[in-house]
Amino acid sequence: MRTTVDRGEIIHAAGRSRLSPAVRDGTPLLVGHGDVSGRCGWEPFFRALSARHLAVAFDPEAPGDVRLVPRAEAEPHLGHGPGPLEEARRFLAALRGKPPSA
């Protein structure tokens, strides 16, 4: 299981699993095609993710296995993430359809 707060990785994991961002009652969710309640853009999703202190856990080998986990539980696995500039580059690459760099 990979745990991340990296926007590019989250967008790619959601895309592989055909999930879209949603926020319901302030709680971020990744929902399937038929579930339109609370759907929103990525920015409101990421704001809610941060406000709720959550991270996204997914298995790169098993699309569909995506879940939100408390960031405190995930932090030992997060390591030192990219800086703001690198995160912005990865986010733009994700929006352009390029896979995140390792």
Residue frames as a rotation matrix with the C-alpha (Angstrom) as fourth column:
MET 1
0.578 0.816 0.000 0.00
0.816 -0.578 0.000 0.00
0.000 0.000 -1.000 0.00
ARG 2
-0.584 -0.695 0.420 1.34
0.694 -0.696 -0.187 3.42
0.422 0.182 0.888 -0.92
THR 3
0.414 0.669 -0.617 0.28
0.873 -0.484 0.061 6.35
-0.258 -0.563 -0.785 1.25
THR 4
-0.623 -0.656 0.426 0.61
0.767 -0.619 0.168 9.89
0.153 0.431 0.889 -0.04
VAL 5
0.248 0.638 -0.729 -0.53
0.505 -0.727 -0.465 13.48
-0.827 -0.253 -0.503 0.14
ASP 6
-0.765 -0.598 -0.241 1.11
0.057 -0.436 0.898 14.27
-0.642 0.673 0.367 -3.22
ARG 7
0.055 0.878 -0.476 -1.50
-0.522 -0.381 -0.763 15.79
-0.851 0.291 0.437 -5.51
GLY 8
-0.172 -0.183 -0.968 -0.10
-0.979 0.137 0.148 14.25
0.106 0.973 -0.203 -8.69
GLU 9
-0.963 -0.212 -0.168 -0.02
-0.190 0.972 -0.140 10.75
0.193 -0.102 -0.976 -7.24
ILE 10
-0.564 0.818 0.113 -3.55
0.047 0.168 -0.985 11.13
-0.824 -0.550 -0.134 -5.87
ILE 11
0.130 0.614 -0.779 -4.92
-0.803 -0.395 -0.446 12.33
-0.581 0.684 0.442 -9.21
HIS 12
-0.425 -0.355 -0.833 -3.23
-0.817 0.547 0.183 9.43
0.390 0.758 -0.523 -11.02
ALA 13
-0.990 0.092 0.106 -4.42
0.023 0.853 -0.521 6.85
-0.138 -0.513 -0.847 -8.47
ALA 14
-0.229 0.966 -0.119 -7.97
-0.190 -0.165 -0.968 8.19
-0.955 -0.199 0.222 -8.76
GLY 15
0.056 0.210 -0.976 -7.76
-0.968 -0.230 -0.105 8.19
-0.246 0.950 0.191 -12.56
ARG 16
-0.788 -0.400 -0.468 -6.54
-0.509 0.851 0.131 4.58
0.346 0.341 -0.874 -12.68
SER 17
-0.877 0.480 -0.014 -9.45
0.371 0.659 -0.654 3.62
-0.305 -0.579 -0.756 -10.45
ARG 18
-0.556 0.658 0.508 -11.92
0.408 -0.316 0.856 5.81
0.724 0.683 -0.093 -12.38
LEU 19
0.074 0.506 -0.859 -12.75
0.990 -0.140 0.003 7.85
-0.118 -0.851 -0.511 -9.30
SER 20
-0.015 0.014 1.000 -13.64
0.386 -0.922 0.018 11.53
0.922 0.387 0.009 -9.05
PRO 21
-0.918 -0.360 -0.168 -13.19
0.299 -0.349 -0.888 14.00
0.261 -0.865 0.428 -6.18
ALA 22
0.165 0.966 0.199 -16.14
0.302 -0.241 0.922 14.82
0.939 -0.092 -0.331 -3.94
VAL 23
-0.947 -0.303 0.108 -16.73
-0.010 -0.307 -0.952 16.59
0.322 -0.902 0.287 -0.65
ARG 24
0.095 0.984 -0.149 -19.73
0.227 0.125 0.966 15.76
0.969 -0.126 -0.212 1.55
ASP 25
0.940 0.333 -0.081 -20.27
0.173 -0.258 0.950 17.55
0.295 -0.907 -0.300 4.83
GLY 26
0.642 -0.746 0.176 -16.65
-0.765 -0.608 0.212 18.69
-0.051 -0.271 -0.961 4.73
THR 27
0.226 -0.534 0.815 -15.32
-0.196 0.794 0.575 15.16
-0.954 -0.289 0.075 4.26
PRO 28
-0.172 -0.340 -0.924 -13.30
-0.965 -0.129 0.227 14.44
-0.197 0.931 -0.306 1.11
LEU 29
0.317 0.304 0.899 -14.24
-0.097 0.953 -0.288 11.33
-0.944 0.004 0.331 -0.87
LEU 30
-0.749 -0.382 -0.541 -13.22
-0.607 0.070 0.791 9.63
-0.264 0.922 -0.284 -4.09
VAL 31
0.019 0.910 0.415 -16.41
-0.341 0.396 -0.852 8.44
-0.940 -0.125 0.318 -5.78
GLY 32
-0.596 -0.178 0.783 -17.26
0.507 0.673 0.539 6.24
-0.623 0.718 -0.311 -8.74
HIS 33
-0.958 0.109 0.267 -18.92
0.202 -0.406 0.891 7.20
0.205 0.908 0.366 -12.02
GLY 34
-0.225 0.974 0.012 -22.52
0.563 0.119 0.818 6.77
0.796 0.191 -0.575 -10.88
ASP 35
0.210 0.238 -0.948 -22.13
0.964 -0.209 0.161 8.68
-0.160 -0.948 -0.273 -7.63
VAL 36
-0.109 -0.215 0.971 -22.62
0.606 -0.788 -0.106 12.40
0.788 0.577 0.216 -8.34
SER 37
0.855 0.511 -0.095 -23.48
0.366 -0.462 0.808 13.63
0.369 -0.725 -0.581 -4.86
GLY 38
0.799 -0.504 -0.329 -20.93
0.084 -0.447 0.890 16.13
-0.595 -0.739 -0.315 -3.63
ARG 39
0.317 -0.722 0.615 -18.70
0.947 0.275 -0.165 15.96
-0.050 0.635 0.771 -6.69
CYS 40
0.847 -0.150 -0.510 -16.31
-0.052 -0.978 0.200 18.88
-0.529 -0.143 -0.836 -6.89
GLY 41
0.703 -0.696 -0.146 -13.02
-0.317 -0.124 -0.940 19.90
0.637 0.707 -0.308 -8.45
TRP 42
0.245 -0.708 -0.662 -9.65
0.625 0.637 -0.451 18.82
0.741 -0.304 0.599 -7.18
GLU 43
-0.566 -0.552 0.612 -8.88
-0.056 -0.715 -0.697 22.01
0.822 -0.429 0.374 -5.26
PRO 44
0.179 0.664 0.726 -11.90
-0.878 -0.225 0.423 21.73
0.444 -0.713 0.543 -2.87
PHE 45
0.841 0.074 -0.536 -11.06
0.049 0.976 0.212 18.03
0.539 -0.205 0.817 -2.43
PHE 46
-0.053 -0.965 -0.257 -7.44
0.586 0.178 -0.790 18.80
0.808 -0.193 0.556 -1.48
ARG 47
-0.430 -0.017 0.903 -8.52
-0.533 -0.802 -0.269 21.60
0.729 -0.597 0.335 0.89
ALA 48
0.610 0.729 0.310 -10.88
-0.714 0.337 0.613 19.17
0.343 -0.596 0.726 2.66
LEU 49
0.633 -0.468 -0.616 -8.18
0.372 0.883 -0.288 16.48
0.679 -0.047 0.733 2.70
SER 50
-0.454 -0.859 0.237 -5.79
0.255 -0.380 -0.889 18.89
0.854 -0.344 0.391 4.40
ALA 51
-0.217 0.452 0.865 -8.42
-0.765 -0.630 0.138 20.28
0.607 -0.632 0.482 6.80
ARG 52
0.811 0.578 0.089 -9.33
-0.529 0.660 0.533 16.76
0.250 -0.480 0.841 7.94
HIS 53
-0.005 -0.929 0.369 -5.64
-0.947 0.123 0.298 15.75
-0.323 -0.348 -0.880 8.22
LEU 54
0.693 0.316 0.648 -6.07
-0.100 0.932 -0.348 12.83
-0.714 0.176 0.678 5.83
ALA 55
-0.485 -0.775 -0.405 -3.84
-0.687 0.051 0.725 11.08
-0.541 0.630 -0.558 3.30
VAL 56
0.593 0.641 -0.488 -4.68
-0.805 0.450 -0.387 8.75
-0.029 0.622 0.783 0.41
ALA 57
-0.351 -0.625 0.698 -3.65
-0.494 0.756 0.429 5.09
-0.796 -0.194 -0.574 0.52
PHE 58
0.694 0.547 -0.469 -3.68
-0.689 0.314 -0.654 3.01
-0.210 0.776 0.594 -2.65
ASP 59
0.128 -0.612 0.781 -2.14
0.141 0.790 0.596 -0.08
-0.982 0.034 0.187 -4.16
PRO 60
-0.197 -0.250 -0.948 -0.53
-0.789 -0.534 0.305 0.77
-0.582 0.808 -0.092 -7.51
GLU 61
-0.962 -0.222 -0.158 -1.02
-0.273 0.788 0.551 -2.85
0.002 0.574 -0.819 -8.60
ALA 62
-0.592 0.805 -0.036 -4.72
0.800 0.582 -0.144 -3.00
-0.095 -0.114 -0.989 -7.66
PRO 63
-0.874 0.333 0.353 -6.78
-0.177 -0.896 0.407 -0.19
0.452 0.294 0.842 -9.21
GLY 64
0.135 0.987 -0.083 -9.91
-0.048 0.090 0.995 0.40
0.990 -0.130 0.059 -7.18
ASP 65
0.389 -0.087 -0.917 -8.20
0.874 0.350 0.337 -0.10
0.292 -0.933 0.212 -3.84
VAL 66
-0.550 -0.453 0.702 -8.09
0.246 -0.891 -0.382 3.59
0.798 -0.037 0.602 -2.88
ARG 67
0.456 0.707 -0.541 -8.98
0.771 -0.011 0.637 4.87
0.444 -0.707 -0.550 0.57
LEU 68
0.229 -0.316 0.921 -8.49
-0.335 -0.913 -0.230 7.83
0.914 -0.256 -0.315 2.84
VAL 69
0.294 -0.243 -0.924 -6.51
0.804 0.586 0.102 7.30
0.517 -0.773 0.368 6.03
PRO 70
0.960 -0.010 -0.279 -5.59
0.176 -0.755 0.632 9.57
-0.217 -0.656 -0.723 8.94
ARG 71
0.638 -0.759 0.126 -2.45
-0.252 -0.361 -0.898 11.45
0.727 0.541 -0.422 8.04
ALA 72
0.287 -0.531 0.797 -1.01
-0.956 -0.109 0.271 10.81
-0.057 -0.840 -0.539 11.52
GLU 73
0.601 -0.028 0.799 -1.11
-0.136 0.981 0.136 7.06
-0.788 -0.190 0.586 10.84
ALA 74
0.899 -0.174 0.401 0.42
0.437 0.306 -0.846 7.55
0.025 0.936 0.351 7.41
GLU 75
0.853 -0.522 0.008 3.21
-0.520 -0.851 -0.074 10.00
0.046 0.059 -0.997 8.26
PRO 76
0.206 -0.843 0.496 5.87
-0.341 0.413 0.844 7.38
-0.917 -0.344 -0.202 9.05
HIS 77
0.126 -0.088 0.988 5.35
0.725 0.688 -0.031 6.14
-0.677 0.720 0.151 5.48
LEU 78
0.935 0.344 0.083 5.31
0.309 -0.680 -0.665 9.58
-0.172 0.647 -0.742 3.86
GLY 79
-0.011 -0.998 0.065 8.94
0.986 0.001 0.169 10.48
-0.169 0.066 0.983 4.44
HIS 80
-0.298 -0.153 -0.942 10.08
0.108 -0.986 0.126 13.89
-0.948 -0.065 0.310 3.32
GLY 81
0.449 0.609 0.654 7.92
0.727 0.176 -0.663 14.84
-0.519 0.773 -0.364 0.40
PRO 82
-0.235 -0.515 0.824 8.74
0.905 -0.426 -0.008 17.18
0.355 0.744 0.567 -2.43
GLY 83
-0.760 -0.071 -0.646 8.90
0.359 -0.874 -0.326 20.90
-0.542 -0.480 0.690 -1.86
PRO 84
0.133 0.912 -0.388 6.16
0.071 -0.400 -0.914 23.23
-0.989 0.094 -0.118 -3.08
LEU 85
-0.051 -0.200 -0.978 7.81
-0.885 -0.445 0.137 23.83
-0.462 0.873 -0.155 -6.45
GLU 86
-0.935 -0.316 -0.160 8.30
-0.354 0.843 0.404 20.13
0.007 0.435 -0.901 -7.16
GLU 87
-0.532 0.819 0.215 4.74
0.439 0.484 -0.757 19.41
-0.724 -0.308 -0.617 -6.03
ALA 88
0.216 0.604 -0.767 3.45
-0.390 -0.666 -0.635 22.07
-0.895 0.437 0.092 -8.44
ARG 89
-0.449 -0.465 -0.763 5.44
-0.884 0.108 0.454 20.51
-0.128 0.879 -0.459 -11.29
ARG 90
-0.984 0.099 0.148 4.07
0.099 0.995 -0.008 17.05
-0.148 0.007 -0.989 -10.50
PHE 91
-0.199 0.969 -0.144 0.54
0.240 -0.095 -0.966 18.45
-0.950 -0.227 -0.214 -10.26
LEU 92
0.144 0.207 -0.968 0.82
-0.778 -0.580 -0.240 20.10
-0.611 0.788 0.078 -13.68
ALA 93
-0.784 -0.462 -0.414 2.28
-0.618 0.638 0.459 16.91
0.053 0.616 -0.786 -15.16
ALA 94
-0.779 0.556 0.290 -0.65
0.346 0.767 -0.540 14.95
-0.523 -0.320 -0.790 -13.71
LEU 95
0.124 0.865 -0.486 -3.14
-0.114 -0.474 -0.873 17.35
-0.986 0.164 0.040 -15.25
ARG 96
0.010 -0.224 -0.975 -1.39
-0.963 -0.265 0.051 16.93
-0.270 0.938 -0.218 -18.59
GLY 97
0.874 0.466 -0.137 -1.68
-0.485 0.850 -0.203 13.15
0.022 0.244 0.969 -18.34
LYS 98
0.050 -0.919 -0.391 1.96
-0.485 0.320 -0.814 12.35
0.873 0.231 -0.429 -17.63
PRO 99
0.621 0.141 -0.771 2.76
0.475 0.714 0.513 9.70
0.623 -0.685 0.376 -15.03
PRO 100
0.913 -0.309 0.266 4.36
-0.406 -0.634 0.658 10.96
-0.035 -0.709 -0.705 -11.81
SER 101
0.152 -0.934 -0.324 8.12
-0.459 0.223 -0.860 10.65
0.875 0.279 -0.394 -11.65
ALA 102
0.582 0.038 -0.812 9.47
0.502 0.769 0.396 8.17
0.640 -0.638 0.429 -9.11
